Amino acid sequence: MIDYNQAFLDWLERVRPLDPKKPEDIPDDLTEEFRKLILLAEIPFREVYGESTESMELLLETVLKEEDFYDTQGKPLHVTRLEKDLVLCSPITGFPARPALYAEDDRGRCFAFFHCDRRGVNASESAAVLDTIHTTCRNKGKNPEEFPDVYVIYLTDYDLGRQGKQIYRLEYEWEERTDEEWRARNVDPAQPDPVLEKFHTILYNAAFETRS
């Protein structure tokens, strides 16, 4: 597994002697390398996208479907909340999810960004995000129809879907199961049903455009 944070620090060591005064002063090969590292290395990712709502909006425009980014009047979403160090601890399992960045938009939707490698996504991580947000809504007396859409976005350097795509969007449907079937999956059947139609997983292969 590549340590992209270390790769970014190594990149800085190669750029520093060049003493660039503006981005155009950096050689094309190093610029192309940075385009990959900015998403895959948590250090620059948090600094670039975690400090500017405008930068986060540009990233969301890339990873979301057009109809999810723009409303019916053609207005783009606007990021209203942006956090670097949020911990979402599932009230059901106790599992803590620590997204690299967390954002909310003016339509009430929630976006949690994680990094992952070719081993795939962490289902406990995704579930913790959904559990935390939707349980908070339940505790406020909201009906499931009022719950926000939750997007868990995984940034990776690998084609996890193995279909040659840069972006995979996974949607879920609720399946009826008996209490015994739920227990066999280590799920407490007494817990409220998750609102899976409002849960979206996106796999974004940040290395797609730089592959040879």
Backbone as CSV, one residue per row, in Angstrom:
resi,resn,N_x,N_y,N_z,CA_x,CA_y,CA_z,C_x,C_y,C_z
1,MET,0.848,-1.189,0.000,0.000,0.000,0.000,0.886,1.243,0.000
2,ILE,0.587,2.175,-0.875,1.395,3.386,-0.992,1.052,4.360,0.126
3,ASP,2.072,4.921,0.748,1.880,5.970,1.747,1.875,7.302,1.004
4,TYR,0.686,7.800,0.691,0.590,9.004,-0.132,0.996,10.263,0.621
5,ASN,0.825,10.267,1.932,1.311,11.420,2.695,2.831,11.528,2.579
6,GLN,3.521,10.393,2.674,4.972,10.413,2.520,5.345,10.783,1.088
7,ALA,4.577,10.285,0.124,4.837,10.635,-1.272,4.687,12.139,-1.485
8,PHE,3.721,12.755,-0.800,3.534,14.197,-0.912,4.718,14.941,-0.300
9,LEU,5.206,14.476,0.854,6.365,15.121,1.481,7.599,14.986,0.595
10,ASP,7.743,13.832,-0.069,8.850,13.646,-1.004,8.707,14.601,-2.194
11,TRP,7.470,14.791,-2.636,7.205,15.717,-3.745,7.622,17.127,-3.346
12,LEU,7.299,17.530,-2.132,7.691,18.857,-1.664,9.211,19.023,-1.673
13,GLU,9.946,17.985,-1.295,11.409,18.052,-1.274,11.975,18.238,-2.680
14,ARG,11.294,17.679,-3.683,11.764,17.836,-5.061,11.406,19.204,-5.634
15,VAL,10.296,19.764,-5.160,9.857,21.065,-5.674,10.603,22.212,-5.002
16,ARG,10.913,22.054,-3.716,11.495,23.156,-2.936,12.765,23.746,-3.581
17,PRO,13.710,22.948,-4.082,14.918,23.547,-4.690,14.629,24.375,-5.939
18,LEU,13.490,24.129,-6.571,13.136,24.890,-7.768,12.677,26.296,-7.422
19,ASP,12.271,26.488,-6.157,11.818,27.791,-5.654,10.787,28.435,-6.585
20,PRO,9.692,27.717,-6.880,8.700,28.281,-7.806,7.977,29.480,-7.185
21,LYS,7.752,30.493,-7.985,7.054,31.693,-7.519,5.552,31.615,-7.789
22,LYS,5.183,30.783,-8.754,3.776,30.586,-9.088,3.619,29.163,-9.625
23,PRO,2.391,28.636,-9.642,2.185,27.248,-10.091,2.765,26.950,-11.459
24,GLU,2.739,27.943,-12.356,3.248,27.724,-13.718,4.750,27.453,-13.742
25,ASP,5.454,27.783,-12.661,6.902,27.555,-12.600,7.248,26.101,-12.300
26,ILE,6.269,25.303,-11.902,6.515,23.897,-11.574,6.470,23.076,-12.857
27,PRO,7.441,22.221,-13.111,7.462,21.415,-14.333,6.189,20.592,-14.491
28,ASP,5.840,20.303,-15.741,4.586,19.602,-16.029,4.494,18.256,-15.331
29,ASP,5.613,17.508,-15.281,5.545,16.183,-14.666,5.254,16.270,-13.169
30,LEU,5.820,17.276,-12.502,5.551,17.450,-11.078,4.142,17.995,-10.842
31,THR,3.653,18.803,-11.756,2.283,19.312,-11.655,1.285,18.177,-11.792
32,GLU,1.519,17.287,-12.744,0.640,16.146,-12.945,0.662,15.229,-11.727
33,GLU,1.823,15.060,-11.152,1.940,14.228,-9.953,1.150,14.826,-8.793
34,PHE,1.188,16.155,-8.684,0.467,16.817,-7.600,-1.044,16.676,-7.759
35,ARG,-1.525,16.690,-9.004,-2.966,16.538,-9.238,-3.484,15.225,-8.658
36,LYS,-2.650,14.227,-8.663,-3.012,12.942,-8.075,-2.881,12.996,-6.556
37,LEU,-1.773,13.548,-6.078,-1.517,13.576,-4.634,-2.500,14.452,-3.884
38,ILE,-3.022,15.488,-4.520,-3.906,16.415,-3.827,-5.179,15.714,-3.338
39,LEU,-5.565,14.644,-4.025,-6.745,13.896,-3.618,-6.407,12.669,-2.782
40,LEU,-5.269,12.033,-3.079,-4.947,10.764,-2.421,-4.144,10.922,-1.134
41,ALA,-3.434,12.025,-0.973,-2.671,12.273,0.253,-3.511,13.147,1.175
42,GLU,-3.707,12.696,2.388,-4.612,13.401,3.290,-4.107,14.795,3.642
43,ILE,-2.793,14.994,3.686,-2.247,16.306,4.066,-2.702,17.398,3.098
44,PRO,-2.402,17.291,1.793,-2.862,18.367,0.897,-4.370,18.358,0.697
45,PHE,-5.000,17.177,0.745,-6.448,17.104,0.554,-7.179,17.930,1.609
46,ARG,-6.784,17.757,2.867,-7.435,18.493,3.955,-7.137,19.985,3.890
47,GLU,-5.927,20.328,3.454,-5.563,21.743,3.391,-6.252,22.457,2.229
48,VAL,-6.307,21.813,1.074,-6.879,22.471,-0.102,-8.409,22.481,-0.036
49,TYR,-8.995,21.310,0.231,-10.454,21.215,0.195,-11.106,21.474,1.547
50,GLY,-10.313,21.453,2.610,-10.868,21.681,3.930,-10.843,23.122,4.379
51,GLU,-10.250,23.999,3.583,-10.153,25.412,3.944,-11.044,26.299,3.080
52,SER,-11.573,25.755,2.001,-12.317,26.580,1.053,-13.602,25.878,0.634
53,THR,-14.738,26.502,0.915,-16.001,25.919,0.470,-16.079,25.916,-1.059
54,GLU,-15.441,26.893,-1.705,-15.455,26.939,-3.166,-14.722,25.731,-3.751
55,SER,-13.580,25.366,-3.153,-12.843,24.201,-3.633,-13.646,22.925,-3.416
56,MET,-14.311,22.824,-2.271,-15.137,21.652,-2.003,-16.298,21.567,-2.995
57,GLU,-16.878,22.689,-3.333,-17.975,22.692,-4.299,-17.495,22.206,-5.666
58,LEU,-16.284,22.589,-6.068,-15.731,22.120,-7.335,-15.516,20.612,-7.313
59,LEU,-15.066,20.094,-6.174,-14.872,18.648,-6.056,-16.211,17.921,-6.122
60,LEU,-17.211,18.441,-5.424,-18.535,17.808,-5.445,-19.142,17.862,-6.848
61,GLU,-18.858,18.909,-7.596,-19.351,18.974,-8.976,-18.767,17.838,-9.806
62,THR,-17.549,17.426,-9.472,-16.898,16.335,-10.193,-17.476,14.979,-9.826
63,VAL,-17.724,14.749,-8.549,-18.093,13.402,-8.106,-19.602,13.140,-8.141
64,LEU,-20.421,14.188,-8.100,-21.873,13.999,-8.107,-22.425,13.973,-9.526
65,LYS,-23.585,13.356,-9.666,-24.300,13.437,-10.933,-24.798,14.864,-11.131
66,GLU,-24.954,15.259,-12.372,-25.352,16.634,-12.661,-26.662,16.994,-11.969
67,GLU,-27.620,16.062,-11.970,-28.914,16.349,-11.362,-28.844,16.408,-9.837
68,ASP,-27.758,15.895,-9.262,-27.570,15.995,-7.812,-26.810,17.257,-7.425
69,PHE,-26.025,17.765,-8.345,-25.264,18.985,-8.056,-26.107,20.235,-8.283
70,TYR,-26.920,20.218,-9.344,-27.785,21.358,-9.657,-29.223,21.047,-9.248
71,ASP,-29.943,22.071,-8.797,-31.350,21.862,-8.486,-32.184,22.004,-9.757
72,THR,-33.494,21.929,-9.615,-34.366,21.935,-10.798,-34.342,23.270,-11.539
73,GLN,-33.885,24.329,-10.858,-33.748,25.629,-11.518,-32.343,25.861,-12.068
74,GLY,-31.487,24.834,-11.968,-30.136,24.961,-12.488,-29.154,25.620,-11.540
75,LYS,-29.562,25.793,-10.283,-28.678,26.422,-9.299,-27.760,25.367,-8.675
76,PRO,-26.439,25.609,-8.637,-25.526,24.625,-8.030,-25.655,24.625,-6.517
77,LEU,-25.257,23.516,-5.917,-25.283,23.438,-4.458,-24.294,24.431,-3.855
78,HIS,-24.513,24.755,-2.596,-23.601,25.642,-1.879,-23.216,24.966,-0.564
79,VAL,-21.932,24.813,-0.326,-21.450,24.178,0.905,-21.627,25.161,2.066
80,THR,-22.320,24.711,3.107,-22.599,25.572,4.260,-21.821,25.160,5.509
81,ARG,-21.249,23.947,5.483,-20.476,23.466,6.633,-19.327,22.629,6.121
82,LEU,-18.143,22.822,6.710,-16.950,22.107,6.282,-16.071,21.857,7.498
83,GLU,-15.815,20.567,7.795,-15.044,20.219,8.988,-13.952,19.212,8.665
84,LYS,-12.799,19.396,9.345,-11.655,18.506,9.145,-11.580,17.373,10.162
85,ASP,-11.954,17.633,11.397,-11.665,16.684,12.479,-12.921,16.134,13.137
86,LEU,-13.971,15.958,12.367,-15.218,15.433,12.913,-15.122,13.926,13.102
87,VAL,-15.593,13.434,14.247,-15.682,12.004,14.511,-17.154,11.648,14.610
88,LEU,-17.596,10.694,13.797,-18.983,10.246,13.797,-19.017,8.852,14.410
89,CYS,-19.431,8.775,15.659,-19.422,7.508,16.389,-20.824,6.903,16.364
90,SER,-20.948,5.728,15.773,-22.260,5.104,15.634,-22.906,4.870,16.995
91,PRO,-24.129,5.373,17.221,-24.824,5.108,18.481,-25.337,3.679,18.575
92,ILE,-25.242,2.940,17.478,-25.720,1.551,17.455,-24.595,0.569,17.719
93,THR,-23.463,0.736,17.010,-22.347,-0.199,17.156,-21.202,0.364,17.979
94,GLY,-21.158,1.686,18.127,-20.048,2.324,18.828,-18.831,2.537,17.957
95,PHE,-18.910,2.139,16.675,-17.755,2.279,15.781,-17.546,3.750,15.418
96,PRO,-16.310,4.260,15.560,-16.042,5.661,15.216,-15.563,5.818,13.773
97,ALA,-16.219,6.676,13.039,-15.776,7.001,11.683,-15.092,8.358,11.712
98,ARG,-13.918,8.438,11.105,-13.140,9.671,11.093,-12.894,10.094,9.642
99,PRO,-13.849,10.772,9.044,-13.654,11.189,7.650,-12.516,12.192,7.515
100,ALA,-11.841,12.136,6.368,-10.797,13.128,6.093,-11.407,14.516,6.055
101,LEU,-12.604,14.613,5.468,-13.357,15.869,5.466,-14.849,15.547,5.525
102,TYR,-15.580,16.468,6.127,-17.043,16.332,6.207,-17.657,17.657,5.767
103,ALA,-18.706,17.574,4.947,-19.352,18.789,4.451,-20.859,18.621,4.455
104,GLU,-21.559,19.750,4.524,-23.007,19.793,4.359,-23.326,20.909,3.378
105,ASP,-24.443,20.756,2.648,-24.810,21.792,1.681,-26.119,22.465,2.051
106,ASP,-26.514,23.427,1.228,-27.692,24.226,1.525,-28.997,23.469,1.317
107,ARG,-28.905,22.220,0.886,-30.103,21.376,0.790,-30.161,20.369,1.929
108,GLY,-29.244,20.520,2.893,-29.245,19.660,4.063,-28.532,18.339,3.876
109,ARG,-27.936,18.123,2.718,-27.260,16.853,2.458,-25.885,16.812,3.119
110,CYS,-25.445,15.597,3.429,-24.186,15.393,4.159,-23.213,14.611,3.284
111,PHE,-21.932,15.004,3.338,-20.890,14.372,2.524,-19.688,14.047,3.409
112,ALA,-19.319,12.774,3.447,-18.153,12.348,4.230,-17.130,11.735,3.277
113,PHE,-15.904,12.255,3.301,-14.831,11.786,2.424,-13.856,10.903,3.199
114,PHE,-13.536,9.759,2.616,-12.555,8.842,3.184,-11.564,8.436,2.099
115,HIS,-10.381,8.014,2.532,-9.412,7.419,1.620,-9.447,5.899,1.799
116,CYS,-9.296,5.181,0.701,-9.218,3.725,0.804,-8.299,3.196,-0.286
117,ASP,-7.845,1.962,-0.110,-6.957,1.343,-1.090,-7.685,0.173,-1.743
118,ARG,-6.933,-0.663,-2.442,-7.552,-1.736,-3.218,-8.201,-2.816,-2.362
119,ARG,-8.018,-2.737,-1.050,-8.726,-3.684,-0.178,-10.205,-3.358,-0.084
120,GLY,-10.587,-2.161,-0.525,-11.998,-1.825,-0.578,-12.457,-0.944,0.557
121,VAL,-13.756,-0.677,0.567,-14.335,0.235,1.545,-14.533,-0.464,2.882
122,ASN,-14.636,0.340,3.921,-14.895,-0.166,5.266,-16.388,0.017,5.543
123,ALA,-17.135,-1.090,5.540,-18.586,-1.015,5.719,-18.951,-0.445,7.086
124,SER,-18.152,-0.734,8.107,-18.437,-0.209,9.449,-18.307,1.310,9.468
125,GLU,-17.380,1.813,8.679,-17.152,3.243,8.558,-18.367,3.923,7.935
126,SER,-18.814,3.361,6.820,-19.983,3.920,6.137,-21.212,3.874,7.027
127,ALA,-21.416,2.730,7.696,-22.584,2.574,8.557,-22.562,3.559,9.711
128,ALA,-21.372,3.834,10.238,-21.264,4.774,11.361,-21.707,6.172,10.951
129,VAL,-21.363,6.564,9.722,-21.776,7.881,9.231,-23.300,7.949,9.138
130,LEU,-23.897,6.935,8.504,-25.354,6.924,8.347,-26.053,6.835,9.698
131,ASP,-25.580,5.927,10.566,-26.192,5.753,11.893,-26.211,7.062,12.675
132,THR,-25.066,7.743,12.690,-24.934,8.960,13.493,-25.879,10.052,13.007
133,ILE,-25.887,10.292,11.707,-26.690,11.385,11.158,-28.178,11.098,11.278
134,HIS,-28.593,9.884,10.929,-30.020,9.575,10.958,-30.538,9.368,12.381
135,THR,-29.710,8.880,13.300,-30.143,8.766,14.689,-30.348,10.153,15.290
136,THR,-29.472,11.079,14.939,-29.649,12.466,15.399,-30.987,13.017,14.919
137,CYS,-31.350,12.711,13.680,-32.637,13.169,13.145,-33.799,12.528,13.897
138,ARG,-33.686,11.235,14.184,-34.746,10.552,14.937,-34.911,11.181,16.316
139,ASN,-33.794,11.478,16.948,-33.844,12.054,18.294,-34.459,13.453,18.295
140,LYS,-34.430,14.106,17.150,-35.048,15.432,17.025,-36.519,15.336,16.627
141,GLY,-37.008,14.084,16.506,-38.413,13.884,16.181,-38.750,13.967,14.710
142,LYS,-37.743,13.897,13.850,-37.994,13.970,12.414,-38.484,12.630,11.880
143,ASN,-39.320,12.685,10.857,-39.764,11.484,10.157,-38.701,11.068,9.150
144,PRO,-38.654,9.772,8.786,-37.642,9.322,7.818,-37.643,10.117,6.516
145,GLU,-38.817,10.598,6.100,-38.878,11.381,4.859,-38.102,12.692,4.971
146,GLU,-37.876,13.135,6.218,-37.173,14.392,6.446,-35.670,14.192,6.630
147,PHE,-35.226,12.944,6.697,-33.806,12.686,6.909,-33.006,13.183,5.701
148,PRO,-31.784,13.659,5.930,-30.961,14.125,4.807,-30.362,12.970,4.019
149,ASP,-30.083,13.232,2.751,-29.298,12.279,1.977,-27.865,12.307,2.490
150,VAL,-27.290,11.120,2.629,-25.925,10.980,3.141,-25.058,10.354,2.047
151,TYR,-23.975,11.045,1.704,-23.042,10.564,0.689,-21.718,10.225,1.357
152,VAL,-21.288,8.974,1.217,-19.961,8.570,1.672,-19.107,8.401,0.421
153,ILE,-18.061,9.209,0.328,-17.249,9.283,-0.885,-15.851,8.755,-0.582
154,TYR,-15.464,7.706,-1.293,-14.149,7.098,-1.096,-13.204,7.512,-2.217
155,LEU,-12.075,8.070,-1.840,-11.030,8.454,-2.785,-10.003,7.330,-2.830
156,THR,-9.736,6.819,-4.012,-8.856,5.672,-4.145,-7.950,5.820,-5.357
157,ASP,-6.913,4.995,-5.425,-6.023,4.986,-6.582,-6.217,3.712,-7.393
158,TYR,-7.349,3.062,-7.176,-7.549,1.737,-7.769,-8.968,1.652,-8.327
159,ASP,-9.129,0.935,-9.432,-10.447,0.738,-10.036,-11.186,-0.352,-9.259
160,LEU,-11.815,0.055,-8.159,-12.472,-0.921,-7.280,-13.619,-1.640,-7.982
161,GLY,-14.286,-0.969,-8.919,-15.389,-1.609,-9.632,-14.936,-2.477,-10.784
162,ARG,-13.668,-2.340,-11.187,-13.055,-3.138,-12.246,-13.848,-3.085,-13.552
163,GLN,-14.363,-1.898,-13.871,-15.086,-1.710,-15.125,-14.480,-0.575,-15.946
164,GLY,-13.279,-0.126,-15.566,-12.601,0.920,-16.318,-13.201,2.300,-16.163
165,LYS,-13.912,2.525,-15.067,-14.540,3.817,-14.833,-13.790,4.602,-13.766
166,GLN,-13.954,5.919,-13.806,-13.370,6.753,-12.760,-14.298,6.860,-11.553
167,ILE,-15.609,6.851,-11.802,-16.577,7.043,-10.725,-17.612,5.925,-10.732
168,TYR,-17.834,5.349,-9.556,-18.898,4.372,-9.360,-19.835,4.923,-8.284
169,ARG,-21.126,4.894,-8.566,-22.117,5.361,-7.605,-22.999,4.187,-7.210
170,LEU,-23.000,3.866,-5.925,-23.728,2.708,-5.424,-24.968,3.163,-4.669
171,GLU,-26.116,2.626,-5.046,-27.368,2.925,-4.359,-27.846,1.650,-3.680
172,TYR,-28.672,1.805,-2.661,-29.098,0.668,-1.857,-30.618,0.609,-1.749
173,GLU,-31.108,-0.599,-1.601,-32.519,-0.807,-1.342,-32.667,-1.656,-0.085
174,TRP,-33.708,-1.361,0.668,-33.948,-2.109,1.903,-34.491,-3.493,1.586
175,GLU,-33.969,-4.515,2.268,-34.421,-5.881,2.081,-35.076,-6.378,3.364
176,GLU,-36.249,-6.965,3.215,-36.931,-7.531,4.374,-36.233,-8.828,4.796
177,ARG,-35.948,-8.936,6.096,-35.339,-10.142,6.641,-35.967,-10.465,7.983
178,THR,-35.916,-11.733,8.359,-36.415,-12.124,9.673,-35.421,-11.693,10.738
179,ASP,-35.866,-11.684,12.006,-34.958,-11.330,13.099,-33.754,-12.255,13.129
180,GLU,-33.974,-13.520,12.831,-32.864,-14.480,12.844,-31.850,-14.155,11.751
181,GLU,-32.351,-13.734,10.595,-31.435,-13.388,9.499,-30.619,-12.156,9.848
182,TRP,-31.248,-11.187,10.531,-30.504,-10.006,10.936,-29.433,-10.369,11.960
183,ARG,-29.797,-11.185,12.935,-28.820,-11.569,13.963,-27.649,-12.318,13.344
184,ALA,-27.928,-13.112,12.309,-26.851,-13.843,11.630,-25.866,-12.891,10.975
185,ARG,-26.306,-11.666,10.687,-25.444,-10.639,10.101,-24.908,-9.675,11.161
186,ASN,-25.063,-10.066,12.429,-24.602,-9.249,13.559,-25.319,-7.899,13.617
187,VAL,-26.599,-7.901,13.240,-27.418,-6.700,13.296,-28.519,-6.906,14.329
188,ASP,-28.700,-5.934,15.195,-29.756,-5.998,16.206,-31.096,-5.700,15.549
189,PRO,-32.008,-6.680,15.465,-33.292,-6.439,14.783,-34.186,-5.444,15.513
190,ALA,-33.863,-5.121,16.768,-34.668,-4.163,17.527,-34.355,-2.720,17.140
191,GLN,-33.228,-2.504,16.429,-32.869,-1.154,16.025,-33.781,-0.663,14.901
192,PRO,-34.018,0.649,14.818,-34.841,1.178,13.715,-34.218,0.852,12.364
193,ASP,-35.067,0.623,11.380,-34.566,0.322,10.042,-33.809,1.520,9.475
194,PRO,-32.642,1.297,8.876,-31.928,2.404,8.230,-32.685,2.871,6.990
195,VAL,-32.587,4.155,6.707,-33.260,4.720,5.535,-32.275,4.667,4.372
196,LEU,-32.171,3.480,3.766,-31.112,3.253,2.788,-31.325,3.995,1.474
197,GLU,-32.560,4.374,1.172,-32.764,5.110,-0.070,-32.139,6.501,-0.009
198,LYS,-31.745,6.923,1.189,-31.068,8.210,1.354,-29.564,8.035,1.604
199,PHE,-29.062,6.835,1.335,-27.651,6.527,1.557,-26.987,6.261,0.214
200,HIS,-25.898,6.967,-0.061,-25.219,6.862,-1.348,-23.715,6.670,-1.112
201,THR,-23.147,5.690,-1.790,-21.698,5.481,-1.728,-21.103,5.789,-3.097
202,ILE,-20.041,6.579,-3.100,-19.361,6.929,-4.346,-17.899,6.506,-4.244
203,LEU,-17.428,5.786,-5.248,-16.020,5.406,-5.355,-15.393,6.271,-6.442
204,TYR,-14.394,7.050,-6.065,-13.755,7.969,-7.013,-12.293,7.580,-7.176
205,ASN,-11.941,7.101,-8.368,-10.569,6.703,-8.653,-9.769,7.943,-9.059
206,ALA,-9.077,8.532,-8.084,-8.346,9.773,-8.316,-7.136,9.593,-9.214
207,ALA,-6.708,8.354,-9.437,-5.548,8.092,-10.276,-5.952,7.753,-11.718
208,PHE,-7.232,7.784,-12.003,-7.739,7.318,-13.301,-7.083,8.038,-14.474
209,GLU,-7.018,9.368,-14.409,-6.526,10.152,-15.533,-5.009,10.101,-15.672
210,THR,-4.314,9.592,-14.647,-2.852,9.590,-14.700,-2.307,8.199,-14.950
211,ARG,-3.206,7.225,-15.182,-2.704,5.883,-15.459,-2.094,5.837,-16.842
212,SER,-1.087,4.975,-16.971,-0.463,4.814,-18.301,-1.208,3.758,-19.089
